[in-house]
Amino acid sequence: MAKLHFPIVIDSTCEGEDCEATDFPAVACEAAVVRGSASDSSAVVAHIRVGDTVRVIARSLHLLQPGIVLVRRDYTLANYSQDEGPVPRKDTLHFVARDTLYLLRYLELGVWAWSYKGVLQDGDEFWGTTIPMNLGRMSEDTTNAVLRSAPLIAHWWQVQPKRGPAGWWHEEAGPALESVNHHLKWSENCPVRKA
């Protein structure tokens, strides 16, 4: 497989087990800026006020830089972990000490996508880290492998306000927008304006 060139843009996707990729309502917990394209340098096309709701019509994941996992000792990855128990992989992976995985993104429940020797793979996390991360169930056990750096990812939501043009909101710009479903499930303190 050819070398990966960053940034890599993956449309209609997001990270994690609670991922809602498209077509859901969101509420502005803080004021938000909407841009004409998925770029921080793009012109502002709309402002969303606290409590306003919008429709999320698309999401885009921008992989800006991979994370680095260094393998510390020989290790075989033969299974996927499932609630019912281990499930055999179709392709058993044999890592040796000093191998490097290029971590791309978190998928769900401790499963990540990565590049290993130029091949895109996915599988259970078998490394540990002391780097604080918001995704996954990161272990501090670095016996097999250690996460040296986390992937650098930009999350963009294409939103349609009730008034004004559709545009793009950059999630890392601040925790302004939140899925209404997530808001209701987790009982977050976020005002919802009555329309």
Residue pairs with C-beta under 8 A, 6 or more apart in sequence:
1 115
1 118
1 119
1 120
2 118
3 118
4 66
4 102
4 115
6 63
6 64
6 65
6 66
7 62
7 63
7 64
7 154
8 62
8 63
8 104
9 38
9 60
9 61
9 62
9 63
10 60
10 61
10 63
10 105
11 58
11 59
11 60
12 21
12 22
12 58
12 59
12 60
13 19
13 21
13 59
13 60
13 61
14 20
14 21
14 59
14 61
14 155
15 61
15 105
15 106
15 107
15 135
15 153
15 155
16 106
16 108
16 135
17 108
17 109
18 182
19 108
20 56
20 179
20 181
20 182
21 59
22 56
22 57
22 58
22 59
23 55
23 56
23 57
24 55
24 56
24 179
24 180
24 181
25 53
25 54
25 55
25 56
25 179
25 180
25 181
26 53
26 54
26 55
26 56
26 157
26 159
26 177
26 178
26 179
26 180
27 51
27 52
27 53
27 54
27 177
27 178
27 180
27 183
27 190
27 191
27 192
28 48
28 49
28 50
28 51
28 52
28 53
28 54
28 176
28 177
29 50
29 175
29 176
29 177
29 178
29 183
29 188
29 190
29 191
30 50
30 174
30 175
30 176
31 47
31 48
31 49
31 50
31 176
32 47
32 48
32 169
32 173
32 174
32 176
32 177
33 44
33 46
33 47
33 48
33 169
33 173
34 44
34 45
34 46
34 47
34 48
34 159
34 161
34 164
34 165
34 166
34 167
34 168
34 169
35 42
35 43
35 44
35 45
35 167
35 168
35 169
35 170
36 42
36 43
36 44
36 45
36 167
36 168
37 168
38 60
38 62
38 154
38 156
38 158
38 168
38 170
39 168
40 170
40 173
42 168
45 164
45 165
45 167
46 161
46 164
46 165
46 167
48 54
48 159
48 161
48 169
48 176
48 177
49 193
50 191
50 193
51 191
51 192
51 193
52 161
52 162
52 193
53 162
53 180
53 192
53 193
53 195
54 159
54 160
54 161
54 162
54 177
55 159
55 160
56 157
56 158
56 159
56 177
56 179
57 158
57 159
57 160
57 166
58 157
58 158
59 155
59 156
59 157
59 158
60 155
60 156
60 157
60 158
60 168
61 105
61 153
61 154
61 155
61 156
62 153
62 154
62 155
62 156
63 104
63 105
63 151
63 152
63 153
64 152
64 153
64 154
65 151
65 152
66 102
66 103
66 104
66 114
66 115
66 151
67 102
67 103
67 104
67 147
67 148
67 149
67 150
67 151
67 152
68 100
68 101
68 102
68 103
68 147
68 148
68 149
69 100
69 101
69 102
69 103
69 114
69 127
69 145
69 146
69 147
69 148
70 98
70 99
70 100
70 145
70 146
70 148
71 95
71 96
71 97
71 98
71 99
71 100
71 101
71 144
71 145
72 97
72 142
72 143
72 144
72 145
72 146
73 97
73 143
73 144
74 94
74 95
74 96
74 97
75 94
75 95
75 126
75 144
75 145
76 92
76 93
76 94
76 95
77 89
77 92
77 93
77 95
77 123
77 124
77 126
78 88
78 89
78 92
78 93
79 86
79 87
79 88
79 89
79 124
80 86
80 87
80 88
80 89
80 111
80 123
80 124
81 87
81 109
81 110
81 124
89 123
91 121
93 116
93 121
93 123
95 101
95 116
95 145
99 116
99 117
101 114
101 115
101 116
101 127
101 145
102 114
102 115
102 116
103 112
103 113
103 114
103 147
103 150
103 151
104 112
104 113
104 114
104 115
104 120
104 151
105 112
105 113
105 151
105 153
106 112
106 135
106 136
107 113
107 122
110 124
110 125
110 136
110 137
111 122
111 123
111 124
111 125
112 122
112 123
112 124
112 125
112 136
113 120
113 121
113 122
114 120
114 121
114 122
114 123
115 121
125 136
125 137
125 138
125 139
126 144
126 145
127 139
127 142
127 144
127 145
127 146
127 147
128 138
128 139
128 140
128 141
128 142
128 143
128 144
128 145
128 146
128 147
129 138
129 139
129 140
129 142
129 146
129 147
130 140
131 138
131 147
131 149
131 150
133 150
138 147
154 170
154 171
154 172
155 170
155 171
155 172
156 168
156 169
156 170
156 171
157 168
157 169
157 171
157 177
158 166
158 167
158 168
159 166
159 167
159 168
159 169
159 177
160 166
162 195
169 176
169 177
171 177
178 188
178 190
180 192
182 188
183 190
183 192
